């Protein structure tokens, strides 16, 4: 008899959760056939395996782009039960909040088969609650970079304009609304109100084919409506980041067409391709066949005929570097010039070997760190200033103004969120995108949607709704109440 080698390389041990009972369990990250998989066993539910990353070589190499975390000014919880049951943020968390998300309501004017928030009737926050959450955000961040108002569908909240004003009054640098665009496409008065307060938009846009819309959003004929909404936003001088959810076997063949559309449409400043993650409401799926960031990047290269290639995309160092990859492309007619082709972004953002390049400059490195950050949003003043500085250093025309940069630069990102099959505690501890909740807690995105935080928060916010309605009817203030969490397993 002869001993044989395993058909995989054991790369690391981490903590994950059972996709069925949500128990926290050990998980192995393994490399096999140049792909990365997570393997775990729940004592109650059995073994599970899922594809995590479609390029093992890139997964290992990206570790050098892991930037030291920034400590927030204040924390929301203490360590009591251990990660991931102390979110808030707790002292063990390794990053501050680059981007805060406030779900202002749970109701939506669509019923998408793919919806991580499981949108439906439930709660609608008051202005007092949102203002308190924004104040807590300022308390922990000083001058927060980005807040996103989400839902449900936030544009149908009757006070969404007031929420935008409240965020801007508090000096938050960039205010976004997540939307499917339905109300924008038909409501002239609303578009006029938006033009006055000037938020940016995180705009759901999955592709152009009827089958794509029907499979992911439950409606076949929505593309024309969304393009009409984008045209109206462009006419109002407002900007968007397109957010396509990419599901294998559904719309992965449409990436190049989405890029071409983004380049040509005056409202679009960025694209955030998101491999479909299976939390909340979602169709059945095979966790061994899920889309990953390397799949997205390869498809972009194939479908844009080399105008964008995989090496144009750099890991985002502020979160764990396998969670995001970004590039900025200078667009001049048919010519597309990705910024990494004219400045060696890889060298500047290499935190492991810290190699010094001939034109090394702390100022340029700082600008690139700002650009390759979750707080850098396409079209924001911060991103424009840092792009302008970077472009002046890397050979674009000297006469280039900030306005020129805004008109010609497109940000393209691939961003992967973890679901119960791929949840990795190591990644979670570096998360910089947090849900903001009444009472001051800030819950990392992938914990909120997988561990049980969302379900507990939803139940408490829904229970407060009758009193909110009474307060509105009586014209009195609704006193915000904190959302709290309890995990049986943690206490056992």
C-alpha positions in Angstrom: 0.0 0.0 0.0 1.1 3.6 -0.8 0.2 6.8 1.0 -1.4 9.4 -1.3 -1.6 13.1 -1.1 -4.9 15.0 -0.7 -6.2 16.7 -3.8 -6.2 20.1 -2.1 -3.9 22.4 -0.1 -5.1 23.3 3.5 -4.6 27.1 3.6 -6.1 28.3 6.8 -8.5 27.6 9.7 -11.2 30.2 10.5 -14.6 30.4 12.0 -17.8 30.3 10.0 -21.5 29.4 10.6 -23.7 26.5 9.6 -25.9 27.5 6.6 -28.9 25.8 8.2 -28.8 26.4 12.0 -26.4 29.4 12.1 -24.3 27.8 14.8 -20.7 29.2 14.8 -18.3 26.4 13.8 -14.8 25.9 12.6 -14.1 26.1 8.9 -11.2 25.1 6.6 -10.2 27.3 3.7 -8.7 25.0 1.1 -7.1 25.5 -2.4 -8.0 23.1 -5.1 -7.7 23.3 -8.9 -6.6 27.0 -8.5 -9.9 27.8 -6.7 -10.6 28.6 -3.1 -13.3 26.6 -1.2 -14.6 26.6 2.4 -15.2 23.3 4.0 -17.0 23.0 7.4 -19.0 20.5 9.5 -21.9 21.3 11.8 -22.4 18.7 14.6 -26.1 18.9 14.1 -26.5 19.5 10.3 -23.6 17.8 8.7 -20.8 18.8 6.3 -20.9 21.8 3.8 -18.6 23.0 1.1 -18.8 26.2 -1.0 -16.8 28.0 -3.6 -15.3 31.2 -2.1 -12.9 32.6 -4.8 -12.4 31.6 -8.4 -8.6 32.2 -8.4 -6.5 30.7 -5.6 -3.3 32.3 -6.8 -4.9 35.8 -6.6 -6.5 35.0 -3.3 -3.1 34.2 -1.7 -1.3 37.1 -3.5 -3.9 39.7 -2.5 -2.9 39.4 1.2 -0.2 42.0 0.7 -2.8 44.7 0.1 -4.3 44.4 3.6 -4.0 48.0 5.0 -3.8 48.5 8.8 -7.2 49.3 10.2 -8.4 52.7 11.5 -9.8 52.9 15.0 -13.2 54.6 15.4 -13.6 57.5 17.9 -16.1 55.4 19.9 -17.3 51.9 20.1 -20.9 50.5 20.4 -20.4 47.3 22.4 -17.9 45.4 24.5 -16.5 41.9 24.1 -18.8 39.6 25.9 -19.5 36.5 23.9 -16.9 36.8 21.2 -17.1 37.4 17.4 -19.5 37.4 15.7 -22.0 37.9 18.5 -20.8 41.2 19.9 -21.2 43.4 16.8 -21.7 47.0 17.5 -18.7 47.8 16.8 -16.7 45.9 19.5 -13.1 46.5 20.5 -12.0 43.3 18.6 -13.2 44.8 15.3 -10.3 45.7 13.1 -11.7 48.6 11.0 -13.8 51.7 11.4 -17.0 52.4 9.3 -16.1 53.7 5.9 -19.7 53.5 4.7 -22.8 53.5 7.0 -26.2 52.1 5.8 -29.5 53.1 7.2 -32.6 51.1 6.2 -35.3 53.7 6.5 -38.1 51.3 5.8 -38.8 47.6 5.0 -41.5 48.0 2.4 -40.7 48.0 -1.3 -42.6 48.7 -4.6 -41.0 45.5 -6.0 -41.0 41.8 -4.9 -37.6 40.6 -6.1 -36.8 36.9 -6.0 -33.3 38.0 -5.1 -33.5 40.3 -2.1 -31.1 40.1 0.8 -33.3 42.3 3.0 -36.4 40.3 2.4 -38.3 43.5 1.7 -42.0 43.7 2.7 -44.4 45.5 5.0 -43.0 46.1 8.4 -41.5 49.4 9.6 -40.9 53.0 8.5 -38.4 55.0 10.6 -39.2 58.5 11.8 -37.1 61.6 11.3 -36.2 61.5 15.0 -34.8 58.0 14.7 -32.8 58.7 11.6 -31.4 61.9 13.1 -30.3 60.0 16.2 -28.6 57.4 14.1 -26.8 60.0 12.1 -25.7 61.7 15.3 -24.3 58.4 16.5 -22.4 58.0 13.2 -20.9 61.4 13.7 -19.9 60.5 17.3 -18.0 57.4 16.1 -16.5 58.8 12.9 -16.1 62.6 13.5 -16.7 63.5 9.9 -18.3 60.4 8.3 -17.4 59.9 4.6 -20.5 58.1 3.2 -24.0 57.3 4.3 -26.5 55.3 2.2 -30.2 55.4 2.7 -31.6 51.9 1.9 -34.7 49.8 2.5 -37.0 48.3 1.3 -37.2 51.0 -1.3 -36.2 54.2 0.4 -37.5 56.6 -2.3 -41.1 55.7 -1.3 -40.5 56.8 2.3 -42.4 60.1 2.7 -39.5 61.8 4.5 -36.6 60.6 2.3 -35.8 64.2 1.3 -35.7 65.2 5.0 -33.3 62.3 5.7 -30.9 63.6 2.9 -31.0 67.1 4.4 -30.4 65.8 7.9 -27.3 63.9 6.7 -25.9 66.9 4.8 -26.6 69.2 7.8 -24.3 67.0 9.9 -21.4 67.4 7.5 -21.5 63.9 6.1 -19.5 64.2 2.9 -21.4 62.0 0.6 -25.1 61.0 0.8 -26.5 58.2 -1.3 -29.9 56.6 -1.9 -30.2 53.0 -2.9 -33.0 52.6 -5.4 -34.7 50.5 -8.1 -35.6 53.8 -9.9 -39.3 53.2 -10.2 -40.5 56.4 -8.5 -37.8 58.5 -10.2 -39.0 57.3 -13.6 -42.6 58.6 -13.1 -42.6 61.3 -10.4 -41.7 64.8 -11.7 -42.0 66.6 -8.4 -39.8 64.0 -6.7 -37.1 64.5 -9.3 -37.3 68.3 -8.7 -36.9 67.7 -5.0 -33.9 65.4 -5.5 -32.3 68.0 -7.8 -32.4 70.5 -4.9 -30.7 68.3 -2.3 -28.4 66.5 -4.7 -27.9 63.0 -3.3 -26.1 60.3 -5.4 -27.7 57.0 -6.3 -26.9 53.4 -5.9 -29.0 52.2 -8.8 -30.2 48.6 -9.3 -29.4 47.6 -12.9 -28.8 43.9 -13.6 -28.8 43.9 -17.4 -30.9 44.4 -20.5 -32.7 41.1 -21.2 -36.2 40.2 -20.1 -35.1 36.9 -18.7 -32.6 38.7 -16.4 -35.2 41.0 -15.0 -37.8 38.3 -14.6 -35.3 35.9 -12.8 -33.7 38.4 -10.5 -36.5 41.0 -10.0 -39.7 39.2 -10.8 -40.7 41.6 -13.6 -39.8 41.2 -17.2 -40.4 44.7 -18.6 -38.4 47.1 -16.3 -35.3 48.0 -18.4 -37.0 50.8 -20.3 -38.3 52.2 -17.0 -34.9 52.2 -15.5 -33.2 53.9 -18.5 -36.0 56.5 -18.3 -35.1 57.1 -14.6 -31.4 57.4 -15.5 -32.2 59.9 -18.2 -34.2 62.0 -15.8 -31.4 61.9 -13.2 -28.9 63.0 -15.9 -31.2 65.9 -16.9 -31.3 67.0 -13.2 -27.5 66.9 -13.0 -27.5 63.9 -10.6 -25.1 60.9 -10.7 -25.4 57.2 -10.1 -23.4 54.0 -9.5 -25.0 51.1 -11.4 -25.3 48.0 -9.2 -25.8 44.8 -11.1 -26.3 41.6 -9.2 -24.6 38.9 -11.2 -26.0 35.3 -11.0 -24.4 32.4 -12.8 -26.6 31.1 -15.6 -28.6 34.3 -15.6 -26.8 37.5 -16.7 -23.0 36.9 -16.6 -23.0 37.3 -20.4 -24.2 41.0 -20.0 -21.3 42.5 -18.2 -19.6 44.0 -21.3 -22.9 45.6 -22.4 -23.4 47.1 -19.0 -19.9 48.6 -19.1 -20.6 50.1 -22.6 -23.8 51.5 -21.4 -22.1 53.1 -18.3 -19.5 54.7 -20.5 -22.1 56.3 -22.7 -24.7 57.4 -20.2 -24.1 60.9 -18.7 -25.6 60.1 -15.3 -23.3 57.1 -14.6 -20.1 57.6 -12.7 -19.5 54.0 -11.6 -20.5 50.4 -11.7 -20.5 48.0 -8.7 -20.8 44.5 -10.0 -21.9 42.2 -7.1 -21.8 38.4 -7.4 -25.2 37.2 -6.1 -24.9 36.3 -2.4 -27.6 34.0 -1.0 -28.9 35.7 2.1 -32.5 36.8 2.8 -34.8 36.0 -0.1 -33.1 34.2 -3.0 -33.7 31.4 -5.6 -32.2 28.0 -5.1 -28.5 27.8 -5.9 -25.5 25.5 -5.9 -22.9 26.9 -3.5 -20.2 25.1 -5.5 -21.1 27.1 -8.6 -21.5 30.6 -7.2 -20.1 33.7 -9.0 -16.9 35.2 -7.5 -14.9 38.3 -8.0 -12.3 36.6 -10.3 -15.2 35.3 -12.5 -16.5 38.8 -12.8 -13.1 40.2 -13.7 -12.4 37.6 -16.3 -15.8 38.1 -17.9 -15.3 41.9 -18.1 -12.0 41.3 -19.9 -13.5 38.9 -22.3 -16.6 41.0 -23.0 -14.9 44.4 -23.4 -12.3 43.1 -25.9 -9.4 44.0 -23.7 -10.4 47.6 -23.0 -10.4 46.4 -19.4 -8.3 43.5 -18.2 -8.0 41.6 -14.9 -4.8 43.3 -14.0 -6.5 46.7 -14.1 -8.4 45.8 -10.9 -6.7 46.3 -7.6 -7.9 44.8 -4.3 -9.4 47.3 -1.8 -7.1 47.4 1.2 -9.4 49.0 3.8 -11.5 45.9 4.1 -10.2 42.4 3.6 -8.6 42.5 0.2 -10.4 39.6 -1.3 -13.8 41.3 -0.7 -13.5 44.0 -3.4 -11.5 44.9 -6.5 -11.6 48.4 -8.1 -10.3 50.3 -11.1 -10.8 53.8 -12.4 -10.8 54.3 -16.1 -10.3 57.6 -17.9 -12.8 57.7 -20.8 -12.2 59.9 -23.9 -14.6 58.9 -26.6 -13.8 55.3 -27.6 -10.5 55.4 -25.7 -10.5 53.8 -22.2 -7.4 54.2 -20.1 -7.4 52.5 -16.7 -5.5 54.4 -14.1 -3.3 51.3 -13.1 -1.8 51.3 -16.6 -0.2 54.7 -16.0 0.6 54.6 -12.4 1.8 51.5 -10.5 -1.0 51.3 -8.0 0.1 47.8 -7.0 3.4 49.1 -5.8 1.9 52.0 -3.8 -0.6 49.8 -2.0 1.7 46.9 -1.2 1.7 47.0 2.6 3.6 43.7 3.1 6.8 44.3 1.2 6.5 48.1 1.2 8.7 48.4 -1.8 9.8 51.9 -2.7 9.2 53.0 -6.3 11.2 55.7 -8.0 8.4 58.3 -8.0 7.3 57.3 -4.5 5.4 60.1 -2.8 3.4 60.0 0.5 1.0 62.4 -1.1 0.3 60.2 -4.1 0.1 57.1 -1.9 -2.4 58.9 0.3 -4.5 59.8 -2.7 -4.4 56.2 -4.0 -5.3 54.9 -0.5 -8.3 57.2 -0.6 -9.4 56.0 -4.0 -9.0 52.3 -3.2 -11.2 52.6 -0.2 -14.9 51.7 0.5 -15.4 55.4 1.4 -14.5 56.5 -2.1 -17.7 56.7 -4.1 -17.9 57.4 -7.8 -18.6 61.1 -8.4 -17.9 62.2 -4.8 -15.7 65.3 -4.2 -13.3 63.1 -2.2 -12.8 60.8 -5.2 -12.5 63.6 -7.6 -9.8 65.4 -5.6 -7.8 62.3 -5.2 -8.2 61.3 -8.9 -7.1 64.8 -9.9 -4.0 64.5 -7.8 -3.2 61.0 -9.0 -3.8 61.9 -12.6 -1.4 65.0 -12.4 1.3 62.7 -11.1 0.9 60.0 -13.7 1.0 61.8 -17.0 -2.6 62.8 -17.9 -2.8 66.4 -19.3 -1.6 69.1 -16.9 -4.6 71.3 -17.7 -7.0 68.6 -16.4 -9.4 70.1 -14.0 -11.5 68.4 -11.3 -14.5 68.9 -13.6 -12.7 67.2 -16.4 -12.0 64.2 -14.2 -15.7 64.0 -13.2 -16.8 64.1 -16.8 -14.3 61.5 -18.0 -13.6 59.0 -15.1 -15.5 55.8 -14.6 -15.1 53.8 -11.4 -15.7 50.0 -11.8 -15.8 47.7 -8.8 -16.5 44.0 -8.2 -17.7 43.5 -4.6 -18.5 40.2 -3.0 -20.6 39.8 0.1 -20.5 36.7 2.3 -23.6 34.5 2.8 -24.1 31.6 5.2 -22.2 29.3 2.9 -19.1 31.5 2.6 -19.1 33.4 5.9 -15.5 33.9 7.2 -15.0 35.5 10.6 -11.6 36.8 9.5 -13.1 38.8 6.7 -15.9 40.0 9.0 -13.5 41.5 11.5 -12.1 43.9 8.8 -15.5 44.9 7.4 -16.0 48.6 6.9 -19.6 48.7 5.6 -22.0 48.8 8.5 -25.7 48.9 9.1 -26.5 51.8 11.5 -29.3 51.1 14.0 -31.2 53.0 16.7 -29.2 53.0 19.9 -25.9 53.5 18.2 -25.0 49.9 17.2 -23.1 49.5 13.9 -23.4 45.9 12.5 -21.0 44.8 9.7 -22.9 44.1 6.5 -22.2 40.4 6.3 -22.9 39.7 9.9 -26.2 41.6 9.7 -27.4 39.5 6.8 -26.2 36.0 8.0 -25.9 35.6 11.7 -29.4 36.7 12.9 -29.0 40.4 13.5 -31.4 41.3 10.7 -34.2 39.1 12.0 -33.9 40.5 15.6 -33.7 44.1 14.4 -36.6 43.7 12.0 -38.8 42.2 14.8 -38.1 45.1 17.2 -38.5 47.8 14.6 -41.8 46.3 13.4 -43.0 46.1 17.0 -42.5 49.9 17.4 -44.5 50.7 14.2 -47.9 51.1 15.9 -46.5 53.7 18.2 -44.8 55.5 15.3 -48.2 55.7 13.6 -49.8 57.1 16.7 -47.1 59.7 17.1 -47.4 60.8 13.5 -51.2 61.0 13.7 -51.0 63.1 16.9 -48.2 65.3 15.6 -45.8 64.5 18.4 -42.2 63.3 18.5 -41.5 59.6 18.5 -38.7 58.9 21.0 -36.1 56.6 19.5 -35.5 53.2 21.2 -32.3 51.2 20.9 -32.2 47.9 19.1 -30.6 45.1 21.2 -29.5 41.6 20.4 -29.3 38.3 22.1 -27.9 35.0 20.9 -28.8 31.8 22.7 -25.7 29.9 21.5 -23.4 32.7 22.8 -25.0 32.4 26.3 -25.1 28.7 26.4 
